[in-house]
Amino acid sequence: MDKLRIGIVGCGGIANNKHLPAIKRNGNFEVMAFCDIIPGRAEEAKEKFGSHRARVFDNYRDLIKEDLDAVYVLTPNKSHAEISIAAMRAGKHVMCEKPMAKTYAEAMEMVRVSEETGKLLTIGYQSRYRTDSIYLKRACENGDLGEIYFAKAHALRRRAVPTWGVFLNEEEQGGGPLIDIGTHALDLTLWMMNNYEPASVTGAVFRKLADQKEQGNAFGEWDPEKFTVEDSAFGFIKMKDGAVIELESSWALNTLDVDEAKTSLCGTKAGADMKDGLRINRVQYNKQCVEKPDLSSGGVAYFDGTAETETDREQRVFYEAVTQGKPLTVLPRQAATVTRILEAIYESAKTGKTIYFD
């Protein structure tokens, strides 16, 4: 198989700004079909990124009937499960954007159908493919940090509420910053810890700044009437082995401590964080020390090595998994656990109770 024949369902910002440019740079894909419910968007994406043979649809059910190897599900969260399941049952592998689904039940149905059909399913957690993430993952796998028993998942913005698309629509998205950017930070943290067995979750959700008139928002003013999700959410997660994780997420918070899609880890041998680049702290020769690895790939004047980005790596890994049987980086059961925890944070905030897992 020379080129992977793919179809795109959802031709909005995440398609045009993340996936399609990386797919084009890769050169091993042929985008054969585009689908969007908004007239004209699929046609525009086809003109910019499609094969000359590409077709345009306004219903995903028609697209998945095409002769395709894989389907990219890049729609609002509400339809992730429905479209992914239909595509896999139609014989297509699936790359689905994060979060995996609105609910844990939907996510597990996606897992079940993937295993039943034998079709690959992966989720778009591109933060795993960053250079700092790859380095830290190797350190964790090598045991450099020892037993990681305390961690923080960071997803805080000061005033950067997304005002486009359906980000503020609870029905379409299932939530706000927790399910949008908190999901990246939590995924990164669980992956570093290689720990996917939560015991309990306690959460708090706030909508405190959404009605303010003087917003100072990086993306322009939002409409408070359409702001039906939280503006910040926090969770305390206890794992079955006793480890704990603090998750912080916000689009709008009066803070200068701003970090997004980052993790801090505390282990028995060393700790690590992404606060000022990647930093690993340990005691060496009975002295406290901090290691800051040089993550550039250059070392030669005017040359910085490979230009491969995290989104380029994401597409390469998916291509090689489908065409060569190489392992996926993001496994569906891992992504389902992220959804399970996010859902529990919302439920805990709603009920005022800690959510316990069997």
C-alpha positions as CSV (number, residue, x, y, z in Angstrom):
1,M,0.0,0.0,0.0
2,D,1.6,3.2,-1.2
3,K,-0.8,5.9,0.0
4,L,-3.4,5.7,2.7
5,R,-6.8,6.6,1.3
6,I,-8.7,8.6,3.9
7,G,-11.9,10.5,4.4
8,I,-12.4,13.6,6.6
9,V,-15.6,14.0,8.6
10,G,-15.8,17.5,9.9
11,C,-13.9,20.3,8.0
12,G,-13.6,22.9,10.7
13,G,-10.7,24.4,12.5
14,I,-9.2,21.2,13.9
15,A,-9.2,19.7,10.4
16,N,-7.8,22.7,8.6
17,N,-5.3,23.8,11.2
18,K,-4.0,20.5,12.6
19,H,-4.7,17.3,10.7
20,L,-4.9,18.3,7.0
21,P,-1.6,20.4,6.9
22,A,0.3,17.5,8.6
23,I,-1.3,15.0,6.3
24,K,-0.2,17.1,3.3
25,R,3.3,17.4,4.6
26,N,3.5,13.6,5.2
27,G,2.9,12.8,1.6
28,N,1.8,9.2,2.2
29,F,-2.0,10.0,2.4
30,E,-4.5,10.6,-0.3
31,V,-7.6,12.5,0.9
32,M,-10.4,11.0,-1.1
33,A,-13.5,12.3,0.6
34,F,-14.6,15.3,2.7
35,C,-17.8,15.7,4.7
36,D,-19.3,18.6,6.6
37,I,-22.9,19.7,7.5
38,I,-22.1,23.3,6.8
39,P,-22.4,24.0,3.1
40,G,-19.2,24.9,1.3
41,R,-16.7,23.9,4.1
42,A,-16.1,20.4,2.7
43,E,-15.6,21.9,-0.8
44,E,-13.1,24.4,0.4
45,A,-11.1,21.8,2.2
46,K,-11.1,19.6,-0.9
47,E,-9.8,22.4,-3.0
48,K,-6.9,23.0,-0.6
49,F,-6.0,19.5,0.6
50,G,-7.9,16.9,-1.5
51,S,-6.9,14.6,-4.3
52,H,-8.2,15.5,-7.7
53,R,-10.4,12.5,-7.4
54,A,-11.8,13.5,-4.0
55,R,-15.6,13.7,-3.5
56,V,-17.6,15.9,-1.2
57,F,-20.5,14.9,1.1
58,D,-22.9,16.5,3.6
59,N,-23.7,13.2,5.4
60,Y,-21.0,10.9,6.9
61,R,-23.1,7.8,6.1
62,D,-22.4,8.4,2.5
63,L,-18.7,9.1,3.0
64,I,-18.1,5.8,4.8
65,K,-19.4,3.9,1.8
66,E,-16.5,5.1,-0.2
67,D,-13.4,2.9,-0.9
68,L,-11.3,4.3,2.0
69,D,-8.7,2.8,4.3
70,A,-9.4,5.2,7.2
71,V,-11.7,7.9,8.4
72,Y,-10.8,11.0,10.5
73,V,-13.6,12.0,12.9
74,L,-13.1,15.7,13.5
75,T,-16.5,16.8,14.5
76,P,-17.9,18.2,17.8
77,N,-17.6,15.7,20.7
78,K,-21.3,14.8,20.6
79,S,-20.9,12.8,17.4
80,H,-17.5,11.2,18.0
81,A,-18.8,7.8,19.0
82,E,-21.6,7.6,16.5
83,I,-19.4,8.3,13.5
84,S,-16.4,6.3,14.7
85,I,-18.5,3.2,15.3
86,A,-20.2,3.5,11.9
87,A,-16.9,3.9,10.2
88,M,-15.3,0.9,11.9
89,R,-18.4,-1.2,11.1
90,A,-18.0,-0.1,7.5
91,G,-14.4,-1.5,7.5
92,K,-12.4,1.7,8.1
93,H,-9.7,2.4,10.6
94,V,-10.4,5.5,12.6
95,M,-8.5,8.5,13.9
96,C,-10.9,10.4,16.2
97,E,-10.2,13.8,17.7
98,K,-10.1,14.2,21.5
99,P,-11.9,13.7,23.8
100,M,-12.8,10.2,22.8
101,A,-16.5,10.7,23.5
102,K,-19.0,12.7,25.7
103,T,-19.5,9.7,28.0
104,Y,-17.6,6.7,29.3
105,A,-20.3,4.4,28.0
106,E,-19.9,5.7,24.5
107,A,-16.1,5.4,24.7
108,M,-16.3,1.8,25.8
109,E,-18.7,1.0,22.9
110,M,-16.1,2.5,20.6
111,V,-13.5,0.1,22.2
112,R,-15.8,-2.8,21.8
113,V,-16.5,-2.2,18.2
114,S,-12.8,-1.7,17.4
115,E,-12.0,-5.1,19.0
116,E,-15.0,-6.7,17.4
117,T,-14.1,-5.5,13.9
118,G,-10.4,-5.6,14.2
119,K,-10.1,-2.0,13.0
120,L,-7.6,0.4,14.5
121,L,-8.9,3.2,16.6
122,T,-6.8,6.0,18.0
123,I,-7.5,9.4,19.6
124,G,-5.9,12.7,18.8
125,Y,-3.9,13.4,21.9
126,Q,-1.1,15.1,20.1
127,S,0.7,16.3,23.3
128,R,2.2,12.8,23.6
129,Y,4.2,13.4,20.4
130,R,6.0,16.6,21.7
131,T,9.7,16.3,22.1
132,D,9.5,17.0,25.8
133,S,6.8,14.4,26.3
134,I,8.8,11.8,24.4
135,Y,11.9,12.4,26.5
136,L,10.0,12.4,29.8
137,K,8.1,9.2,28.8
138,R,11.4,7.4,28.2
139,A,12.7,8.6,31.6
140,C,9.5,7.3,33.2
141,E,9.8,3.9,31.4
142,N,13.4,3.6,32.4
143,G,12.5,4.1,36.1
144,D,14.4,7.3,36.4
145,L,11.7,8.8,38.6
146,G,11.0,5.7,40.6
147,E,7.5,5.2,41.8
148,I,5.3,8.1,40.8
149,Y,2.9,8.7,43.6
150,F,1.8,12.3,43.2
151,A,1.2,14.3,40.0
152,K,-0.5,17.4,38.7
153,A,-2.2,17.8,35.4
154,H,-2.1,21.5,34.2
155,A,-4.5,23.1,31.8
156,L,-4.9,26.7,32.9
157,R,-5.5,29.8,30.8
158,R,-5.9,33.3,32.2
159,R,-8.4,34.6,29.7
160,A,-8.5,32.6,26.5
161,V,-12.0,31.4,26.0
162,P,-12.6,29.9,22.4
163,T,-15.4,32.0,20.9
164,W,-15.8,30.1,17.6
165,G,-17.5,26.9,16.7
166,V,-19.5,25.1,19.4
167,F,-16.9,25.2,22.2
168,L,-19.4,27.0,24.5
169,N,-22.3,24.6,23.8
170,E,-22.7,22.0,26.5
171,E,-25.0,19.8,24.4
172,E,-22.5,19.6,21.5
173,Q,-19.3,19.3,23.5
174,G,-20.3,17.8,26.9
175,G,-18.4,20.4,28.8
176,G,-16.0,23.3,28.7
177,P,-12.3,23.6,29.5
178,L,-12.2,20.3,31.4
179,I,-13.2,18.3,28.4
180,D,-11.4,20.6,25.9
181,I,-7.9,21.2,27.4
182,G,-8.0,19.4,30.7
183,T,-8.3,16.2,28.7
184,H,-4.9,16.7,27.2
185,A,-3.2,17.4,30.6
186,L,-4.9,14.3,32.2
187,D,-4.0,12.1,29.3
188,L,-0.4,13.2,29.4
189,T,-0.2,12.6,33.2
190,L,-1.8,9.1,33.1
191,W,0.5,8.1,30.2
192,M,3.6,9.2,32.0
193,M,2.5,7.3,35.1
194,N,1.3,4.3,33.1
195,N,-1.6,4.2,35.5
196,Y,-5.1,3.7,34.3
197,E,-6.9,2.3,37.3
198,P,-8.7,5.1,39.1
199,A,-10.3,4.4,42.5
200,S,-12.2,7.6,43.2
201,V,-12.7,11.1,41.9
202,T,-13.7,14.3,43.6
203,G,-14.5,17.3,41.4
204,A,-15.5,21.0,41.5
205,V,-16.8,22.9,38.5
206,F,-17.3,26.7,38.3
207,R,-19.0,29.2,36.1
208,K,-17.8,32.4,37.7
209,L,-16.4,34.7,35.0
210,A,-18.7,33.8,32.1
211,D,-21.2,36.6,32.7
212,Q,-18.6,39.4,33.0
213,K,-18.9,42.3,30.6
214,E,-15.2,43.4,30.7
215,Q,-13.7,40.1,29.6
216,G,-10.2,40.9,28.3
217,N,-10.4,37.7,26.3
218,A,-7.5,36.7,24.0
219,F,-10.0,35.5,21.3
220,G,-12.4,38.4,21.5
221,E,-15.6,38.8,23.5
222,W,-17.8,35.8,24.1
223,D,-21.6,35.8,24.4
224,P,-22.6,35.0,28.0
225,E,-26.0,33.8,26.7
226,K,-24.3,31.1,24.7
227,F,-21.7,30.2,27.4
228,T,-23.5,27.1,28.7
229,V,-20.4,25.3,30.0
230,E,-18.1,25.8,32.9
231,D,-15.2,28.3,32.8
232,S,-13.0,26.3,35.2
233,A,-13.0,22.8,36.7
234,F,-10.8,20.9,39.1
235,G,-10.4,17.3,40.2
236,F,-8.7,15.2,42.8
237,I,-8.1,11.6,41.5
238,K,-7.0,8.7,43.7
239,M,-5.7,5.7,41.9
240,K,-6.1,2.1,43.1
241,D,-2.4,1.8,43.9
242,G,-2.7,4.9,46.2
243,A,-1.2,7.4,43.8
244,V,-3.0,10.8,43.5
245,I,-3.4,13.3,40.7
246,E,-4.6,16.9,40.9
247,L,-6.2,18.2,37.7
248,E,-6.7,21.9,37.1
249,S,-8.4,23.3,34.0
250,S,-9.7,26.7,33.0
251,W,-10.3,28.9,30.0
252,A,-10.7,32.0,32.2
253,L,-9.1,32.2,35.6
254,N,-7.7,35.2,37.4
255,T,-4.2,33.7,37.7
256,L,-0.7,34.3,36.4
257,D,0.2,30.6,36.8
258,V,-0.7,29.7,33.2
259,D,0.2,26.3,31.8
260,E,-1.5,24.1,29.2
261,A,-1.1,20.4,28.3
262,K,1.6,20.0,30.9
263,T,2.3,17.6,33.8
264,S,4.3,17.6,37.0
265,L,5.4,14.3,38.5
266,C,6.8,13.3,41.9
267,G,8.5,10.0,42.3
268,T,10.6,8.2,44.8
269,K,13.8,8.8,42.9
270,A,13.2,12.1,41.1
271,G,10.5,14.6,40.0
272,A,9.8,16.3,36.7
273,D,7.8,19.2,35.4
274,M,7.2,21.1,32.2
275,K,6.9,24.5,33.9
276,D,10.1,26.1,32.4
277,G,10.9,23.7,29.6
278,L,11.3,20.1,30.8
279,R,13.0,20.0,34.2
280,I,14.0,16.8,36.2
281,N,14.9,17.4,39.8
282,R,16.7,14.9,42.0
283,V,19.3,14.5,44.7
284,Q,22.8,13.6,43.4
285,Y,25.9,13.3,45.4
286,N,23.8,14.4,48.4
287,K,23.0,17.7,46.7
288,Q,19.7,18.9,45.2
289,C,20.1,19.3,41.5
290,V,17.9,20.2,38.4
291,E,18.5,18.7,35.0
292,K,17.2,20.6,31.9
293,P,17.8,18.5,28.8
294,D,18.6,20.2,25.5
295,L,15.7,19.0,23.4
296,S,16.8,20.7,20.2
297,S,18.0,18.3,17.6
298,G,20.6,20.6,16.1
299,G,24.0,21.6,17.5
300,V,25.2,22.8,14.0
301,A,25.0,26.5,13.2
302,Y,21.9,27.5,11.3
303,F,20.6,23.9,11.4
304,D,18.1,22.6,14.0
305,G,17.8,19.0,12.8
306,T,14.4,17.5,11.9
307,A,11.5,19.8,11.3
308,E,9.0,17.1,12.3
309,T,6.3,18.5,14.7
310,E,4.1,16.7,17.1
311,T,1.2,16.7,14.6
312,D,3.6,15.3,11.9
313,R,4.6,12.5,14.3
314,E,0.9,11.8,15.1
315,Q,0.1,11.3,11.4
316,R,3.3,9.2,10.8
317,V,2.4,6.9,13.7
318,F,-1.1,6.4,12.4
319,Y,0.1,5.7,8.9
320,E,2.7,3.2,10.0
321,A,0.1,1.4,12.3
322,V,-2.3,1.0,9.4
323,T,0.1,0.1,6.7
324,Q,3.0,-1.7,8.6
325,G,1.3,-3.0,11.7
326,K,3.5,-0.8,14.0
327,P,2.0,0.0,17.5
328,L,-0.2,3.0,18.1
329,T,0.9,5.6,20.6
330,V,-2.6,6.4,21.9
331,L,-4.6,3.2,22.7
332,P,-8.4,3.4,22.8
333,R,-8.7,1.9,26.3
334,Q,-6.3,4.5,27.6
335,A,-8.4,7.3,26.1
336,A,-11.6,5.7,27.5
337,T,-10.1,6.0,31.0
338,V,-9.5,9.7,30.5
339,T,-13.2,10.1,29.5
340,R,-14.2,8.0,32.5
341,I,-12.4,10.4,34.9
342,L,-13.6,13.6,33.3
343,E,-17.2,12.3,33.4
344,A,-16.7,11.5,37.2
345,I,-15.4,15.0,37.9
346,Y,-18.6,16.5,36.3
347,E,-20.7,14.0,38.3
348,S,-18.9,14.7,41.5
349,A,-19.4,18.4,41.1
350,K,-23.0,18.0,40.3
351,T,-23.8,15.7,43.3
352,G,-21.3,17.1,45.8
353,K,-20.1,13.6,46.4
354,T,-16.9,11.6,45.7
355,I,-17.4,9.2,42.9
356,Y,-16.0,5.7,43.6
357,F,-15.1,3.1,41.0
358,D,-15.5,-0.7,41.4
